[in-house]
Amino acid sequence: MNPSDDALLKFELPEIIYGWGSLSQIGQCAKRLGGERVFLVTDPGIIAAGWVDESLKYLEKEDLKYVIYDNVVTNPRCYQVDQGVRFYYQKECDVIVAVGGGSPMDTAKGIAILVSNHGKIHDYAGCNLITQPIPPLICVPTTAGTGADVSQFAIISDPRKKIKMTILSRAIMADISLIDPRLLQTKSQELMAATGIDALTHAIEAYVSSLAWPLTNPHAIHAIELVFQHLRNAVRTGNIEALEGMSVASLEAGIAFSNAILGAVHALAHPLGAIYDMHHGLANAILLPVVVRKNLEHATKKFAEIAKAMGLDTRGKSDEESAKLVPEMIQKLIKDLEIPTTLSQVGVKADDIPTLARDAQQDLCMGTNPYQYDAEEIESIYYEAL
């Protein structure tokens, strides 16, 4: 008897090159993938930080031609993807390189989808709707949190409809993830904190996901350990050990959630980005302790294991007692990082909550939460976070 598709588990990874100074490999990687004319997707902040100029030096060393597309903002827009596609065709490129955080990487994935599959990016919102292979893709993360460099996800906003579209497909996983912890040195403390909590959210949600399994769990639990060991120092001092620790945390959390998917935190965070243009890591930080508290009874044993990964001594405590410590630890970390703790602090209005809840309930990420919340329950989570 053959198993149904729903009973099958997969574990997908790109090639990963990691290490201090590994950006120097970017030209060799592009050439190895058959590239002759590189379409480099980035944003103005990364250009100002100097990482694009350094990347171009390595592309030139391999005699590669290139063009730069930097019309990218937080919560990348569908029309920016369309503009990128036209530029890609105009310049006759054949390989895509994304240098940046989640926004340049998601924009690059969106461009790659339309270059080979055509149509509108809206056509591919959902799961496994991409039928044609994308151009070769290299992702170089400059933050430690999004995991977009190793994930099967892309998130694109439509500001007119005020929605965020979640695209999930093996077809949009990068060929190569090139991780150089040096690139974190130019991040602000605020961005380091927000993206670090994003990595923590990825790890926790992947660990308690209904699709978690023995290949995703070790990556998720180790990512949680690394965040609690290194995030505070990465934000406060930026020392090398902390930056390397957070780079690996982001990588492992990305590997975990790409294969186990996510949960209610992300489902509720996406509408906040769509309606308020809120930074994704900030939305996760505000929602995470509230959602975890709601999820405790539905994955108690796993949250007890998460408590251990956070560094707590749970000897002599029941699983229920240990699990209840997890949201407290998250709140303490967020307080130490001086991140806003309520939605009202960042401008969210109670009148918008019914709309937010409707969109969150329909989000792809809600499907793998350990419990399926209805619209009224989702509204109550938003009100609690307000």
C-alpha positions in Angstrom: 0.0 0.0 0.0 1.5 3.4 -1.0 1.4 6.2 1.5 -0.6 9.3 0.7 1.3 12.5 -0.2 0.1 14.0 3.2 2.0 11.2 5.0 5.3 11.9 3.3 8.0 14.0 4.9 10.7 15.9 2.9 13.9 17.7 4.0 15.2 20.3 1.6 18.4 22.3 1.7 20.5 24.5 -0.6 24.2 24.3 -0.7 25.5 26.2 2.3 28.9 28.0 2.4 29.6 29.5 5.9 32.5 31.4 7.4 34.1 34.7 8.2 35.1 36.2 4.8 33.0 33.8 2.7 31.6 36.7 0.7 34.8 36.4 -1.3 33.2 33.2 -2.9 30.3 35.0 -4.5 31.9 35.4 -7.9 33.0 31.8 -8.0 29.5 30.6 -7.0 27.8 32.7 -9.7 30.2 31.4 -12.3 29.9 27.8 -11.2 26.1 28.1 -11.7 26.7 29.1 -15.3 26.2 32.8 -14.8 27.7 35.3 -17.2 25.5 38.4 -16.4 24.5 38.7 -12.7 21.3 40.4 -11.6 22.2 41.6 -8.1 19.2 42.4 -5.9 19.9 44.5 -2.8 18.7 47.7 -1.0 20.1 51.2 -0.5 21.1 50.4 3.1 23.3 47.5 2.0 24.9 49.6 -0.7 25.7 52.3 1.9 27.2 49.7 4.2 29.8 48.8 1.5 28.8 45.2 1.0 27.7 45.6 -2.6 30.9 47.2 -3.6 32.8 44.3 -2.1 30.6 41.8 -3.8 31.1 43.5 -7.2 34.9 43.2 -6.7 34.6 39.5 -6.5 32.2 39.3 -9.5 34.7 41.3 -11.6 37.5 39.0 -10.5 35.6 36.2 -12.3 35.0 38.4 -15.4 31.2 38.5 -14.7 29.0 41.3 -15.9 26.4 42.6 -13.6 23.5 45.0 -13.0 22.2 46.2 -9.6 18.5 46.3 -8.7 17.9 48.2 -5.4 14.3 49.2 -5.5 13.6 47.2 -2.4 11.9 48.2 0.9 10.8 46.4 4.1 7.8 44.2 3.3 8.7 44.1 -0.5 5.9 45.1 -2.9 4.5 43.3 -5.8 5.1 46.2 -8.2 8.8 46.1 -7.2 8.9 42.5 -8.3 7.3 43.5 -11.6 9.9 46.3 -12.1 12.7 43.9 -11.4 11.4 41.4 -13.9 11.4 44.0 -16.7 14.9 45.1 -15.7 16.1 41.5 -15.7 14.8 41.0 -19.3 16.2 44.3 -20.4 19.7 43.5 -19.2 19.6 39.9 -20.4 20.7 38.4 -17.1 21.1 34.7 -16.4 21.7 34.4 -12.7 20.2 36.2 -9.6 22.2 37.1 -6.5 20.5 38.6 -3.5 22.6 40.5 -1.0 20.6 41.7 2.0 18.0 40.8 4.6 14.7 39.1 4.0 13.3 41.9 1.8 16.0 41.7 -1.0 16.0 37.9 -0.8 12.2 37.7 -1.1 12.2 40.3 -3.9 14.8 38.2 -5.7 12.7 35.1 -5.3 9.7 36.9 -6.7 11.6 38.1 -9.7 12.9 34.6 -10.3 9.4 33.2 -10.2 8.1 35.6 -12.8 11.1 35.4 -15.1 10.5 31.7 -15.7 6.8 31.3 -14.9 5.4 34.6 -16.1 2.0 36.1 -15.0 1.6 38.0 -11.8 3.2 37.2 -8.4 -0.4 36.8 -7.0 -0.8 33.7 -9.2 1.8 31.9 -7.0 0.5 32.7 -3.5 0.0 29.4 -1.8 1.7 26.1 -1.8 3.6 24.5 -4.7 2.0 26.5 -7.5 5.3 27.1 -9.4 5.8 24.7 -12.3 8.9 26.0 -14.1 12.4 26.1 -12.7 13.7 29.5 -11.7 17.1 31.0 -12.8 20.1 30.1 -10.7 19.8 31.9 -7.3 22.4 32.8 -4.7 21.4 34.4 -1.4 23.8 36.3 0.8 22.1 37.2 4.1 23.2 40.4 5.9 20.9 39.9 8.9 20.7 37.0 11.4 17.1 36.1 11.5 15.0 35.9 8.4 16.3 32.5 7.2 15.2 33.4 3.7 18.5 32.2 2.3 17.7 28.6 3.1 13.9 28.6 3.0 11.2 27.5 0.6 9.3 30.7 1.4 8.9 34.2 -0.1 6.6 36.9 1.3 5.4 39.7 -1.0 3.0 42.5 -0.1 0.3 44.0 -2.2 -0.1 47.6 -0.7 -3.3 48.3 -2.7 -5.1 45.2 -1.4 -3.3 45.5 2.0 -2.3 41.8 2.0 0.8 39.8 2.4 1.1 36.8 0.0 2.9 33.7 1.3 4.6 31.7 -1.5 5.8 28.2 -0.5 7.6 26.0 -3.0 10.8 24.0 -3.3 11.3 25.7 -6.6 12.3 29.0 -4.9 14.9 27.6 -2.6 18.3 29.2 -3.4 20.9 27.1 -5.1 23.6 28.5 -2.7 23.4 30.2 0.6 26.5 32.2 1.3 26.7 33.1 5.0 29.4 35.6 6.1 29.0 36.7 9.7 31.1 39.8 9.0 28.1 41.3 7.2 26.3 41.6 10.6 28.8 44.2 11.7 26.9 47.1 10.0 23.5 46.2 11.5 21.9 48.6 13.9 21.1 47.4 17.4 17.4 47.7 16.7 17.6 45.6 13.5 19.9 43.0 15.2 17.3 42.7 18.0 14.3 42.4 15.8 15.8 39.9 13.4 17.2 37.9 16.3 13.7 37.5 17.7 12.5 36.5 14.2 15.0 33.7 14.3 13.8 32.6 17.8 10.2 32.7 16.5 11.1 30.5 13.5 12.8 28.0 15.8 10.0 27.8 18.4 7.2 27.6 15.8 9.1 24.9 13.8 9.7 22.9 16.9 6.0 22.8 17.9 4.7 22.6 14.3 2.4 19.7 13.3 5.0 18.9 10.6 8.0 18.8 12.9 10.0 15.6 12.7 13.4 14.1 13.7 15.3 16.0 11.0 13.9 19.5 11.9 13.8 19.2 15.7 17.6 19.2 16.4 18.0 22.4 14.2 15.1 24.1 15.9 16.2 23.3 19.5 19.8 24.3 18.8 18.7 27.6 17.3 16.8 28.4 20.5 19.9 27.6 22.6 22.1 29.8 20.4 19.7 32.8 20.5 19.6 32.7 24.3 23.4 32.4 24.4 24.3 35.1 21.9 21.5 37.5 21.0 22.0 39.9 24.0 25.7 40.2 23.3 25.2 40.5 19.5 23.0 43.5 20.1 25.0 45.1 23.0 28.6 44.5 21.9 28.6 43.0 18.4 31.5 40.7 19.4 32.6 38.1 16.9 31.5 35.1 18.9 28.0 36.5 19.3 27.7 37.4 15.6 28.8 33.9 14.6 26.4 32.4 17.1 23.5 34.4 15.7 24.5 33.5 12.1 24.2 29.8 12.9 21.0 30.4 14.9 19.4 32.0 11.9 20.7 29.3 9.6 19.4 26.4 11.8 16.1 28.1 12.5 15.7 28.7 8.7 16.4 25.0 8.0 13.9 24.0 10.6 11.0 26.2 9.5 11.5 25.7 5.8 10.9 22.0 6.4 8.4 22.1 9.3 6.6 25.3 8.4 5.5 27.8 11.0 2.5 28.7 13.1 0.1 31.3 14.6 2.8 34.0 15.4 3.6 34.3 11.7 0.0 34.0 10.6 -0.9 37.0 12.9 2.3 38.9 12.0 1.8 38.9 8.2 -1.4 41.1 8.3 0.4 43.6 10.6 3.1 44.0 7.9 0.5 44.3 5.2 -1.8 46.9 6.9 0.7 48.8 9.0 4.0 48.1 7.0 5.4 46.9 10.4 8.8 45.3 10.4 8.3 41.6 10.5 10.7 40.9 13.4 9.0 43.6 15.5 5.6 42.1 14.9 6.9 38.6 15.9 8.5 40.0 19.0 5.2 41.5 20.2 3.1 38.5 19.4 5.4 35.7 20.4 4.9 35.6 24.2 1.1 36.0 23.7 0.8 33.2 21.2 3.1 30.9 23.1 1.0 31.3 26.2 -2.1 30.2 24.1 -0.2 27.3 22.6 1.2 25.9 25.8 -1.7 23.4 26.5 -1.5 22.1 22.9 2.2 21.2 23.0 3.1 21.1 26.7 5.9 18.5 26.4 7.6 20.4 23.6 7.5 23.7 25.4 9.0 22.0 28.5 11.9 20.9 26.2 12.1 24.5 24.9 12.5 25.7 28.5 15.6 23.5 28.8 17.0 24.9 25.6 16.6 28.4 27.0 18.9 27.5 29.8 16.4 26.9 32.5 17.0 24.2 35.2 13.7 22.2 35.0 14.8 19.4 37.3 12.0 18.5 39.7 9.4 20.4 37.7 6.5 18.9 35.8 6.2 19.5 32.0 3.4 22.0 32.8 5.5 23.9 35.2 8.4 24.0 32.9 6.3 25.0 29.9 4.8 28.0 31.7 8.3 29.5 32.1 8.8 29.8 28.4 6.7 32.9 27.7 8.3 34.5 30.8 11.8 33.9 29.4 10.7 35.4 26.0 9.3 38.5 27.7 12.5 39.0 29.7 14.7 38.7 26.6 12.5 41.2 24.7 12.6 43.6 27.7 16.4 43.3 27.8 16.6 44.1 24.1 14.3 47.2 24.6 11.8 46.1 21.9 8.2 47.4 22.1 6.0 45.0 23.9 2.5 46.0 22.8 0.8 46.6 19.5 -0.6 49.9 20.7 2.9 51.1 21.1 3.5 50.8 17.4 0.2 52.3 16.2 -2.1 49.3 15.9 -5.8 50.3 16.3 -8.5 48.1 17.9 -10.8 48.9 15.0 -8.6 46.9 12.6 -8.5 43.7 14.7 -11.4 42.0 12.9 -9.7 42.5 9.6 -6.4 41.4 10.9 -8.0 38.3 12.4 -9.8 37.4 9.2 -6.5 37.6 7.2 -4.5 35.7 9.8 -7.0 32.8 9.9 -6.5 32.4 6.1 -2.7 32.6 6.3 -0.8 29.4 5.2 1.2 29.4 8.4 -1.8 28.9 10.6 -2.2 25.4 9.1 0.7 23.9 11.0 0.1 25.6 14.4 -0.4 22.9 17.1 -4.0 24.2 17.4 -6.3 25.8 14.9 -7.7 29.0 16.3 -11.0 30.4 14.9 -11.5 34.1 14.1 -12.9 34.9 17.5 -9.9 33.3 19.2 -7.5 35.1 16.9 -9.1 38.4 17.7 -8.6 37.7 21.4 -4.9 37.2 20.8 -4.6 40.5 19.0 -6.6 42.3 21.8 -4.3 40.7 24.4 -1.2 41.9 22.5 -2.7 45.4 22.1 
